[in-house]
Every structure is written in C-alpha cells, then in structure tokens.
Amino acid sequence: MNIINFLKRDAQKSQIEKRRRSNWYIYLISFAATFVLLGLFTLAFRDTLFPQTRSSTVDWQGMLTYSPDAELDTTILFMLSDEQGSVPHKYLLLNYRPRDEVISIVPLSQDTRIETRNNSERLADLYSRGGANVTKAGIVNTLGIPIEFYVKFDRASFTGFTAPLGLFSVNVPFPFSESGLTLNVGEHLISGGDLFTYITFADFAEVGTHFNLAIIGQSLTSFINSNLRNMDVESIQSAFNRVLNNASTNMTFRDYISYQRALYHTSTNSINPAEFYIPTGEQEDTLFVISNQSIANINSRFNVQTE
C-alpha cells in the first residue's frame, strides 16, 4: 500500500510539474503578444506620440538637434470681425516657414478684387456670400498661393486669446482716439482688447489710402516678434487651445500635434522672424486691384514656386 500511495503521489507531482511547464509557455506567449500589440500601437500613432522626430539630427558635438521639416511650411488666412458671425473687416495672410525661421504677413484690404471661377467680387462681399472656405478658395485662385488654414477672430475671442500674452507695443504715428482709447504720438504698451480697437480703427487717411494695412502689419509683426518669444510648451499649447475653443477655424488639435515642436523651436530660437509686406495696386471704383508685380512679390516672399 505504501508503494502504491507513493506512486500515486509521484504521478500527481509529475502532473503538477507538467501543468506548470505548460503555464510557463502560456505566459511567454502572452508576453510576446502584448509586446507585439504595443509595437503596433506605437507604430500607428508615432506621429502623435513623437511628432517630427525624423527631423532630428546629431551635431558635431554628438548632441541631438532639431530642424523643422520643410513640409511644415503653411499659409493661414486670418480675419477679424466685430462680433461672432459677422462679416470680417480685416484680412491678412500669414506664411509660416519654420525651417527658414520666417513668418511673412500680408494684410489685405476688404475692398480687394478677388477672382473666382465665375466672376470678380470684393473680398468682404465674397465672405458675406460664401463664408471662410469660399473666401480662402477665392484668394488662392487670385494670388496663386496655397492656403491650408483659416482663423476668424471676433473682438471677444481676440481679447481672450491675447490676454495671457501680456501688453503689446504699438508705434502711433498720429494722435488716435476711438471707442474710449486715446493714444498720443509715440510708443505705447496696450492690452489685447485695446490692440483690437487700434488695428480696427487706426486709418489716418491723411497719410494715404490703405495706410491701415501698414498699421496692421506693424502691430502684428511686433506682437509676434515680442510677445510670442521664449514661450514654454505649456504656454504654446494653451494659446493654441484658445484658438480652437474660441475662434472660428478649420484647425484641429491634431494640427497642433504636428506643429508643436516647430512652434516651440521658432519661439525659442528665431529672432524677429516676422516681417510684413503691403501689396500695391490700383483703385477701380470700389475695388482695389492688386498689381501683378505685387502678386509675384507675395509668391516670392511665401516661397511659392510659380511656373
């Protein structure tokens, strides 16, 4: 009996060891499957998790450096209106080329003649008829430059966007007084709300037609070169979120993921990247016709290759 019991126990022990060995293979297979799935997930979302890592290089000291991809070059149509849903009264194109460390600003008169597929019409009238996407397409057709994004601010969203960015420097050429804002000739530091008032109403017609375009160009160039310098990642993301949450735009958070490293690179490394250019042309009744030379100049400044 003792021998029989011993053999039974030995058989049971042998079965337990076999089950353990079998379980070991199951653990190994489970670990391998999990590792493969994790690898596939990382591969699928590599652009989101590690944006633009392909543009990183190693310098002569062996340090990892970053150079923005030329594919990030883009042009944005910015618009300003008094209220949400109203027709914009200010338009400008902003060309961003992070690799070249260049931001080119071209303000456009709301009276600019825009060539559509069917006819010609005033820029503001085109927006009134078709909205932001139709306006963007019309400008593309007229100037021959690709425009990827649009952003439309009203007074409230512009004020909310600029509020955390500090005060803004403006150089006032003539005495200005409008909507409770009074500025003497010279340099002033003003809030984002006052900046909106200034670029909206500062015209100084005594200087010449469309001088307001120069006011917009100067003010926003200073804004970019001064207030958007040396921002940390959290501040850049917060600013982008204020655009997404308050302005009317076709941008998405995924676009921010694509540009976040380039934006940080520009903010921390580029010195005075912004510049502006005012198109020239002729006034035909109520329409301002941009000259062919100005169109060529805009294409050159935006690094657009024309045939």
DRENZAFI-754284 format. One line per field, with one value per residue: x, y, z of N, C-alpha, C in turn; residue number from 1; residue in three letters. Coordinates in steps of 0.02 Angstrom, whole numbers. Layout:
! DRENZAFI-754284
n.x <- X/... $
n.y <- Y/... $
n.z <- Z/... $
ca.x <- X/... $
ca.y <- Y/... $
ca.z <- Z/... $
c.x <- X/... $
c.y <- Y/... $
c.z <- Z/... $
resi <- NUM/... $
resn <- Ala/... $
//
This chain:
! DRENZAFI-754284
n.x <- 41/97/189/106/35/142/177/63/66/183/147/47/124/204/111/72/192/200/90/133/244/175/96/199/238/121/123/237/195/88/156/235/136/77/185/202/78/91/198/140/41/120/185/77/33/142/169/92/134/271/305/373/501/586/654/757/930/1105/1227/1398/1451/1392/1267/1089/996/866/782/658/542/529/406/316/291/170/20/-90/-252/-302/-434/-530/-672/-809/-907/-957/-998/-1019/-974/-804/-692/-560/-422/-290/-144/-41/112/200/356/444/570/647/642/550/414/295/191/47/-61/-229/-337/-511/-578/-516/-504/-564/-537/-647/-706/-812/-835/-784/-762/-782/-679/-735/-869/-868/-842/-960/-1052/-1010/-937/-797/-723/-752/-702/-566/-535/-556/-454/-342/-359/-343/-215/-131/-71/-54/-170/-190/-254/-382/-421/-536/-560/-665/-703/-713/-654/-526/-478/-482/-388/-268/-253/-176/-49/18/62/55/162/144/174/126/84/11/-100/-224/-392/-526/-672/-656/-521/-373/-229/-74/52/186/273/179/117/-7/-163/-231/-365/-369/-277/-349/-447/-365/-302/-416/-479/-380/-334/-291/-313/-260/-132/-135/-218/-270/-178/-203/-174/-37/-29/-88/4/126/90/55/171/261/195/211/352/389/294/270/388/506/417/354/318/193/129/120/36/-78/-111/-142/-252/-342/-369/-431/-545/-614/-606/-663/-619/-531/-434/-368/-342/-253/-179/-107/-26/54/127/182/316/388/334/378/515/529/486/583/706/709/746/661/570/460/394/323/223/154/34/33/-65/-206/-348/-507/-654/-751/-666/-508/-371/-248/-82/6/142/147/80/172/277/223/210/346/393/324/384/334/334/318/255 $
n.y <- -60/60/78/91/209/296/294/349/479/521/520/618/730/738/772/900/970/962/1039/1162/1184/1193/1307/1401/1417/1474/1597/1652/1661/1750/1865/1893/1920/2034/2123/2134/2193/2316/2369/2382/2477/2587/2610/2643/2764/2847/2975/3057/3029/3051/3180/3237/3181/3134/3239/3266/3285/3244/3345/3411/3394/3284/3303/3297/3381/3488/3511/3592/3512/3542/3517/3568/3699/3826/3919/4036/4103/4243/4325/4466/4512/4614/4553/4386/4285/4391/4483/4484/4626/4645/4571/4456/4373/4246/4178/4039/3975/3868/3804/3895/3997/4103/4214/4277/4415/4472/4596/4617/4722/4744/4780/4720/4655/4499/4357/4239/4077/4107/4246/4416/4489/4591/4569/4565/4551/4428/4345/4369/4310/4176/4129/4070/3964/3977/4105/4084/3997/4084/4180/4099/4067/4194/4243/4136/4058/3923/3897/3835/3839/3929/4063/4146/4283/4364/4514/4474/4344/4372/4458/4370/4276/4350/4400/4325/4348/4463/4639/4744/4816/4964/5080/5235/5341/5458/5563/5468/5424/5331/5240/5249/5233/5321/5381/5457/5523/5412/5278/5147/5039/4924/4837/4676/4693/4831/4834/4769/4868/4972/4922/4903/5028/5125/5224/5343/5430/5543/5514/5427/5314/5156/5151/5093/4959/4953/4987/4873/4775/4819/4815/4680/4615/4661/4606/4466/4453/4497/4465/4330/4266/4154/4063/3931/3754/3723/3849/3876/3773/3807/3930/3888/3808/3906/3966/3859/3839/3959/4040/4046/3917/3803/3726/3589/3493/3394/3454/3543/3451/3410/3526/3567/3550/3623/3752/3777/3774/3886/3989/3989/3998/4079/4242/4388/4338/4378/4476/4605/4640/4756/4749/4825/4920/4965/5073/5035/5098/5039/4938/4867/4830/4715/4729/4643/4632/4642/4526/4432/4465/4427/4289/4259/4298/4206/4094/4019/3917/3966/3932 $
n.z <- 0/38/-61/-171/-138/-138/-273/-328/-274/-332/-465/-465/-430/-541/-638/-594/-612/-750/-786/-737/-820/-939/-914/-909/-1041/-1088/-1021/-1082/-1216/-1201/-1156/-1268/-1364/-1308/-1315/-1454/-1490/-1423/-1494/-1622/-1592/-1555/-1677/-1759/-1704/-1706/-1759/-1681/-1550/-1557/-1628/-1781/-1763/-1857/-1908/-1826/-1795/-1773/-1704/-1725/-1600/-1553/-1501/-1495/-1613/-1678/-1830/-1914/-2024/-2198/-2252/-2164/-2195/-2214/-2253/-2181/-2171/-2088/-2004/-1946/-1855/-1793/-1712/-1663/-1798/-1884/-2035/-2079/-2059/-2070/-2151/-2170/-2233/-2171/-2184/-2135/-2111/-2035/-2046/-2118/-2029/-2041/-2042/-2138/-2163/-2242/-2255/-2314/-2404/-2370/-2481/-2586/-2750/-2792/-2887/-2938/-2993/-3075/-3079/-3034/-2875/-2728/-2584/-2451/-2486/-2547/-2437/-2365/-2448/-2462/-2351/-2247/-2310/-2447/-2467/-2440/-2546/-2653/-2635/-2651/-2787/-2843/-2803/-2820/-2723/-2606/-2474/-2318/-2192/-2097/-1986/-1890/-1793/-1674/-1581/-1444/-1442/-1490/-1391/-1282/-1326/-1330/-1200/-1097/-1143/-1111/-1121/-1269/-1388/-1478/-1610/-1626/-1756/-1773/-1676/-1592/-1563/-1511/-1474/-1334/-1318/-1310/-1385/-1388/-1501/-1529/-1438/-1363/-1234/-1238/-1199/-1256/-1294/-1319/-1422/-1523/-1546/-1591/-1712/-1783/-1803/-1828/-1953/-2016/-2130/-2187/-2222/-2329/-2444/-2382/-2277/-2159/-2176/-2160/-2026/-1968/-2012/-1950/-1813/-1788/-1826/-1728/-1618/-1639/-1644/-1518/-1408/-1427/-1405/-1331/-1268/-1163/-1180/-1124/-1123/-1259/-1303/-1230/-1287/-1417/-1390/-1350/-1471/-1539/-1458/-1454/-1570/-1743/-1845/-1956/-1905/-1808/-1656/-1686/-1786/-1708/-1639/-1743/-1767/-1647/-1602/-1695/-1675/-1545/-1568/-1654/-1568/-1467/-1531/-1648/-1700/-1712/-1820/-1895/-2029/-2134/-2280/-2391/-2513/-2676/-2796/-2898/-2883/-2933/-2956/-2829/-2798/-2753/-2847/-2847/-2901/-3034/-3010/-2871/-2837/-2884/-2798/-2674/-2693/-2702/-2575/-2498/-2536/-2643/-2781/-2943/-3107 $
ca.x <- 0/140/219/52/23/200/173/9/90/234/111/15/176/225/59/76/250/184/45/174/282/127/80/256/232/65/148/283/155/50/203/255/79/70/240/186/24/119/238/94/9/169/196/17/25/209/169/61/174/338/297/430/565/629/692/811/996/1158/1276/1468/1467/1354/1205/1030/968/803/772/590/533/503/335/275/276/98/-8/-153/-292/-329/-486/-556/-740/-831/-944/-960/-1047/-1021/-926/-740/-672/-488/-398/-218/-114/20/150/244/406/486/640/680/633/518/341/279/123/22/-129/-268/-395/-576/-601/-476/-542/-549/-559/-674/-713/-866/-834/-741/-800/-747/-660/-785/-931/-859/-853/-1031/-1089/-991/-903/-724/-694/-758/-655/-500/-527/-551/-387/-297/-367/-319/-144/-93/-35/-94/-189/-212/-297/-409/-439/-576/-570/-705/-672/-709/-606/-459/-459/-467/-326/-209/-250/-121/15/48/46/80/193/123/205/70/113/-31/-146/-278/-444/-583/-702/-629/-448/-339/-157/-34/104/242/268/132/103/-80/-190/-255/-427/-353/-244/-403/-476/-317/-293/-480/-499/-324/-331/-251/-324/-220/-68/-146/-265/-248/-125/-221/-140/29/-41/-98/67/173/67/58/242/287/162/243/424/399/252/271/457/526/361/365/272/126/100/104/-24/-134/-130/-174/-318/-386/-391/-479/-605/-649/-608/-690/-560/-531/-380/-387/-288/-203/-134/-61/22/102/167/202/388/410/315/424/580/526/480/643/767/706/749/622/554/403/401/260/226/91/25/16/-112/-246/-417/-556/-719/-749/-621/-435/-343/-177/-42/40/207/136/64/236/315/193/231/417/401/296/424/291/365/271/278 $
ca.y <- 0/119/87/116/279/334/301/397/546/538/535/683/781/743/809/970/999/970/1097/1221/1196/1215/1377/1443/1432/1521/1663/1676/1680/1811/1921/1908/1951/2102/2163/2147/2241/2380/2393/2404/2538/2642/2623/2675/2831/2877/3046/3092/3020/3079/3221/3264/3157/3120/3300/3274/3265/3246/3395/3390/3376/3224/3323/3291/3446/3483/3556/3580/3485/3590/3502/3606/3766/3832/3986/4041/4163/4269/4375/4498/4541/4645/4505/4318/4277/4449/4482/4514/4689/4643/4508/4452/4308/4233/4121/4014/3928/3859/3787/3958/4045/4160/4223/4334/4440/4515/4620/4628/4767/4712/4800/4686/4617/4428/4322/4173/4040/4134/4319/4453/4524/4620/4518/4561/4527/4356/4312/4375/4264/4105/4109/4066/3918/4008/4161/4055/3972/4142/4209/4051/4075/4260/4253/4078/4029/3877/3917/3773/3851/3996/4079/4207/4309/4424/4554/4436/4289/4401/4482/4311/4245/4392/4421/4297/4359/4524/4702/4744/4879/4995/5144/5275/5396/5518/5555/5420/5421/5294/5190/5254/5225/5381/5370/5510/5500/5380/5207/5133/4970/4920/4770/4645/4725/4896/4820/4757/4933/5011/4898/4907/5096/5169/5228/5401/5440/5598/5488/5395/5258/5090/5155/5047/4895/4959/4983/4802/4740/4838/4794/4607/4596/4672/4557/4401/4456/4514/4430/4257/4243/4116/4030/3861/3709/3730/3912/3870/3731/3845/3980/3852/3787/3964/3974/3805/3843/4023/4068/4004/3893/3734/3691/3538/3480/3353/3501/3567/3398/3411/3587/3590/3555/3679/3813/3787/3791/3955/4035/3990/4006/4129/4312/4430/4301/4407/4534/4615/4669/4786/4745/4886/4909/5022/5076/5036/5109/5018/4881/4876/4777/4703/4727/4580/4632/4627/4454/4398/4476/4386/4220/4253/4301/4145/4039/3979/3909/3977/3906 $
ca.z <- 0/41/-128/-215/-120/-161/-346/-342/-259/-382/-528/-457/-432/-610/-675/-573/-645/-821/-792/-727/-882/-989/-897/-925/-1113/-1096/-1000/-1133/-1275/-1183/-1154/-1337/-1397/-1281/-1342/-1525/-1493/-1403/-1550/-1675/-1570/-1560/-1748/-1787/-1678/-1697/-1774/-1624/-1490/-1568/-1688/-1818/-1739/-1915/-1923/-1778/-1819/-1722/-1724/-1721/-1531/-1535/-1469/-1538/-1630/-1715/-1887/-1938/-2091/-2247/-2264/-2117/-2221/-2223/-2255/-2143/-2180/-2025/-2014/-1886/-1860/-1730/-1672/-1688/-1851/-1929/-2090/-2059/-2088/-2079/-2178/-2182/-2245/-2132/-2210/-2082/-2135/-1976/-2062/-2138/-1974/-2072/-2040/-2181/-2153/-2296/-2244/-2375/-2397/-2380/-2547/-2636/-2800/-2791/-2947/-2926/-3056/-3117/-3087/-2988/-2824/-2670/-2535/-2398/-2515/-2557/-2372/-2349/-2491/-2458/-2289/-2243/-2359/-2513/-2467/-2445/-2614/-2698/-2628/-2684/-2859/-2863/-2790/-2840/-2667/-2567/-2406/-2285/-2134/-2085/-1916/-1886/-1725/-1661/-1528/-1382/-1447/-1497/-1324/-1241/-1349/-1315/-1130/-1058/-1177/-1088/-1155/-1337/-1407/-1541/-1625/-1653/-1796/-1766/-1619/-1605/-1512/-1536/-1429/-1266/-1318/-1334/-1387/-1418/-1546/-1495/-1418/-1309/-1216/-1230/-1190/-1316/-1314/-1349/-1486/-1571/-1562/-1629/-1781/-1817/-1819/-1846/-2026/-2032/-2202/-2212/-2247/-2393/-2445/-2357/-2227/-2105/-2187/-2129/-1953/-1951/-2022/-1898/-1747/-1781/-1829/-1661/-1575/-1648/-1627/-1447/-1360/-1438/-1396/-1271/-1235/-1149/-1215/-1095/-1145/-1331/-1309/-1202/-1338/-1472/-1366/-1350/-1540/-1555/-1417/-1457/-1638/-1796/-1880/-1979/-1871/-1759/-1608/-1721/-1820/-1657/-1627/-1799/-1768/-1581/-1595/-1737/-1641/-1489/-1598/-1678/-1511/-1426/-1569/-1701/-1679/-1758/-1882/-1931/-2071/-2169/-2347/-2411/-2586/-2712/-2850/-2920/-2862/-2987/-2923/-2759/-2792/-2755/-2889/-2832/-2962/-3050/-2977/-2800/-2833/-2891/-2737/-2621/-2706/-2686/-2502/-2470/-2564/-2686/-2847/-2997/-3172 $
c.x <- 43/171/168/39/80/197/118/33/141/201/77/65/200/176/61/134/237/139/85/214/236/107/137/255/176/86/193/245/117/95/222/198/69/124/227/131/48/160/194/60/56/182/138/12/92/210/138/105/243/338/364/497/613/672/748/876/1046/1211/1347/1490/1430/1289/1147/1000/905/801/703/588/504/430/289/259/201/79/-77/-187/-321/-380/-509/-626/-760/-864/-943/-1015/-1051/-967/-861/-726/-597/-468/-322/-197/-51/52/203/291/457/558/679/678/603/443/326/205/105/-50/-164/-326/-459/-606/-562/-520/-517/-579/-583/-681/-763/-862/-782/-785/-756/-737/-713/-852/-928/-869/-927/-1072/-1074/-956/-828/-694/-697/-710/-584/-486/-519/-482/-335/-299/-338/-243/-100/-52/-80/-108/-220/-264/-328/-426/-477/-587/-624/-673/-662/-655/-534/-434/-442/-402/-264/-200/-191/-52/47/24/82/105/166/157/153/97/76/-76/-206/-328/-506/-606/-670/-554/-416/-264/-124/19/162/228/220/129/29/-102/-213/-320/-416/-317/-296/-434/-429/-311/-359/-494/-443/-315/-284/-253/-282/-153/-77/-195/-232/-189/-139/-188/-70/24/-49/-32/117/154/74/129/274/259/197/315/437/360/252/342/464/466/378/310/200/92/80/40/-85/-158/-166/-244/-367/-411/-445/-546/-646/-655/-644/-632/-570/-471/-408/-328/-234/-154/-84/-7/76/150/198/278/416/394/362/494/582/526/545/707/767/705/715/605/501/423/335/272/157/84/9/-32/-148/-317/-462/-626/-713/-700/-548/-405/-268/-139/-10/107/200/119/128/278/289/214/304/428/374/332/381/323/311/300/293 $
c.y <- 63/134/116/190/323/347/350/468/569/556/604/740/793/783/884/1004/1009/1030/1162/1238/1221/1288/1425/1463/1481/1591/1693/1701/1744/1872/1943/1943/2022/2148/2182/2199/2311/2411/2418/2469/2597/2660/2662/2748/2867/2951/3087/3089/3053/3122/3246/3241/3143/3181/3312/3248/3270/3295/3368/3371/3314/3239/3318/3360/3435/3534/3542/3556/3538/3578/3539/3676/3771/3906/3986/4106/4183/4324/4402/4525/4570/4595/4436/4312/4335/4444/4516/4581/4694/4573/4511/4380/4303/4170/4101/3961/3917/3841/3849/4011/4110/4157/4286/4351/4486/4535/4632/4674/4727/4729/4765/4648/4545/4395/4252/4137/4073/4209/4350/4488/4547/4565/4510/4534/4451/4318/4313/4324/4191/4083/4099/4022/3946/4066/4136/4031/4029/4174/4164/4061/4141/4267/4194/4046/3979/3903/3856/3787/3921/4002/4145/4225/4363/4460/4513/4382/4315/4426/4424/4277/4284/4407/4391/4313/4426/4585/4703/4814/4902/5063/5187/5336/5462/5509/5512/5422/5388/5244/5189/5246/5288/5370/5430/5481/5470/5307/5199/5058/4965/4847/4741/4675/4792/4887/4806/4823/4973/4987/4899/4977/5143/5169/5285/5415/5496/5575/5458/5337/5194/5094/5109/4979/4896/4957/4911/4765/4755/4810/4718/4580/4604/4621/4489/4402/4468/4468/4354/4228/4206/4089/3958/3819/3717/3794/3909/3829/3768/3896/3946/3830/3846/3979/3922/3815/3906/4053/4020/3982/3822/3696/3641/3529/3436/3398/3530/3515/3398/3470/3605/3597/3612/3746/3829/3806/3863/4004/4042/4005/4063/4199/4355/4395/4335/4470/4544/4650/4694/4783/4814/4869/4973/5016/5082/5039/5089/4960/4901/4816/4771/4696/4659/4575/4616/4553/4413/4405/4433/4313/4209/4253/4237/4083/3991/3977/3916/3953/3964 $
c.z <- 0/-27/-175/-202/-145/-236/-365/-330/-311/-449/-524/-461/-503/-652/-658/-608/-719/-832/-784/-790/-937/-977/-915/-998/-1125/-1077/-1053/-1195/-1261/-1183/-1225/-1374/-1374/-1310/-1415/-1531/-1474/-1460/-1606/-1656/-1577/-1633/-1778/-1766/-1667/-1710/-1719/-1562/-1496/-1630/-1715/-1791/-1797/-1932/-1873/-1808/-1761/-1746/-1712/-1651/-1508/-1501/-1519/-1549/-1671/-1771/-1915/-2010/-2137/-2263/-2217/-2141/-2236/-2225/-2223/-2160/-2113/-2042/-1946/-1901/-1793/-1684/-1703/-1741/-1900/-1982/-2068/-2094/-2098/-2102/-2184/-2192/-2203/-2158/-2158/-2112/-2079/-1992/-2081/-2084/-2000/-2062/-2080/-2175/-2212/-2280/-2311/-2360/-2408/-2448/-2603/-2686/-2801/-2853/-2928/-2994/-3103/-3128/-3040/-2937/-2767/-2617/-2481/-2424/-2528/-2492/-2355/-2388/-2475/-2395/-2298/-2298/-2430/-2520/-2476/-2516/-2664/-2695/-2660/-2760/-2884/-2858/-2810/-2786/-2630/-2498/-2372/-2231/-2136/-2011/-1917/-1813/-1727/-1602/-1464/-1386/-1455/-1429/-1279/-1260/-1326/-1240/-1091/-1087/-1159/-1126/-1223/-1356/-1475/-1548/-1661/-1690/-1790/-1706/-1638/-1547/-1541/-1483/-1360/-1262/-1348/-1329/-1421/-1464/-1506/-1478/-1360/-1297/-1200/-1223/-1256/-1341/-1347/-1416/-1540/-1593/-1607/-1701/-1819/-1843/-1841/-1922/-2048/-2107/-2230/-2241/-2316/-2386/-2420/-2309/-2168/-2113/-2156/-2053/-1931/-1956/-1967/-1830/-1738/-1788/-1761/-1612/-1579/-1623/-1553/-1400/-1369/-1432/-1330/-1232/-1221/-1183/-1190/-1119/-1218/-1340/-1283/-1253/-1396/-1452/-1365/-1421/-1556/-1520/-1429/-1528/-1685/-1840/-1906/-1951/-1821/-1710/-1640/-1760/-1770/-1643/-1681/-1795/-1700/-1574/-1636/-1705/-1583/-1514/-1620/-1619/-1473/-1465/-1620/-1672/-1732/-1824/-1925/-1969/-2107/-2236/-2365/-2487/-2615/-2769/-2867/-2895/-2924/-2957/-2850/-2747/-2794/-2792/-2874/-2897/-2972/-3015/-2903/-2791/-2839/-2828/-2679/-2630/-2687/-2610/-2468/-2495/-2605/-2755/-2900/-3062/-3219 $
resi <- 1/2/3/4/5/6/7/8/9/10/11/12/13/14/15/16/17/18/19/20/21/22/23/24/25/26/27/28/29/30/31/32/33/34/35/36/37/38/39/40/41/42/43/44/45/46/47/48/49/50/51/52/53/54/55/56/57/58/59/60/61/62/63/64/65/66/67/68/69/70/71/72/73/74/75/76/77/78/79/80/81/82/83/84/85/86/87/88/89/90/91/92/93/94/95/96/97/98/99/100/101/102/103/104/105/106/107/108/109/110/111/112/113/114/115/116/117/118/119/120/121/122/123/124/125/126/127/128/129/130/131/132/133/134/135/136/137/138/139/140/141/142/143/144/145/146/147/148/149/150/151/152/153/154/155/156/157/158/159/160/161/162/163/164/165/166/167/168/169/170/171/172/173/174/175/176/177/178/179/180/181/182/183/184/185/186/187/188/189/190/191/192/193/194/195/196/197/198/199/200/201/202/203/204/205/206/207/208/209/210/211/212/213/214/215/216/217/218/219/220/221/222/223/224/225/226/227/228/229/230/231/232/233/234/235/236/237/238/239/240/241/242/243/244/245/246/247/248/249/250/251/252/253/254/255/256/257/258/259/260/261/262/263/264/265/266/267/268/269/270/271/272/273/274/275/276/277/278/279/280/281/282/283/284/285/286/287/288/289/290/291/292/293/294/295/296/297/298/299/300/301/302/303/304/305/306/307 $
resn <- Met/Asn/Ile/Ile/Asn/Phe/Leu/Lys/Arg/Asp/Ala/Gln/Lys/Ser/Gln/Ile/Glu/Lys/Arg/Arg/Arg/Ser/Asn/Trp/Tyr/Ile/Tyr/Leu/Ile/Ser/Phe/Ala/Ala/Thr/Phe/Val/Leu/Leu/Gly/Leu/Phe/Thr/Leu/Ala/Phe/Arg/Asp/Thr/Leu/Phe/Pro/Gln/Thr/Arg/Ser/Ser/Thr/Val/Asp/Trp/Gln/Gly/Met/Leu/Thr/Tyr/Ser/Pro/Asp/Ala/Glu/Leu/Asp/Thr/Thr/Ile/Leu/Phe/Met/Leu/Ser/Asp/Glu/Gln/Gly/Ser/Val/Pro/His/Lys/Tyr/Leu/Leu/Leu/Asn/Tyr/Arg/Pro/Arg/Asp/Glu/Val/Ile/Ser/Ile/Val/Pro/Leu/Ser/Gln/Asp/Thr/Arg/Ile/Glu/Thr/Arg/Asn/Asn/Ser/Glu/Arg/Leu/Ala/Asp/Leu/Tyr/Ser/Arg/Gly/Gly/Ala/Asn/Val/Thr/Lys/Ala/Gly/Ile/Val/Asn/Thr/Leu/Gly/Ile/Pro/Ile/Glu/Phe/Tyr/Val/Lys/Phe/Asp/Arg/Ala/Ser/Phe/Thr/Gly/Phe/Thr/Ala/Pro/Leu/Gly/Leu/Phe/Ser/Val/Asn/Val/Pro/Phe/Pro/Phe/Ser/Glu/Ser/Gly/Leu/Thr/Leu/Asn/Val/Gly/Glu/His/Leu/Ile/Ser/Gly/Gly/Asp/Leu/Phe/Thr/Tyr/Ile/Thr/Phe/Ala/Asp/Phe/Ala/Glu/Val/Gly/Thr/His/Phe/Asn/Leu/Ala/Ile/Ile/Gly/Gln/Ser/Leu/Thr/Ser/Phe/Ile/Asn/Ser/Asn/Leu/Arg/Asn/Met/Asp/Val/Glu/Ser/Ile/Gln/Ser/Ala/Phe/Asn/Arg/Val/Leu/Asn/Asn/Ala/Ser/Thr/Asn/Met/Thr/Phe/Arg/Asp/Tyr/Ile/Ser/Tyr/Gln/Arg/Ala/Leu/Tyr/His/Thr/Ser/Thr/Asn/Ser/Ile/Asn/Pro/Ala/Glu/Phe/Tyr/Ile/Pro/Thr/Gly/Glu/Gln/Glu/Asp/Thr/Leu/Phe/Val/Ile/Ser/Asn/Gln/Ser/Ile/Ala/Asn/Ile/Asn/Ser/Arg/Phe/Asn/Val/Gln/Thr/Glu $
//
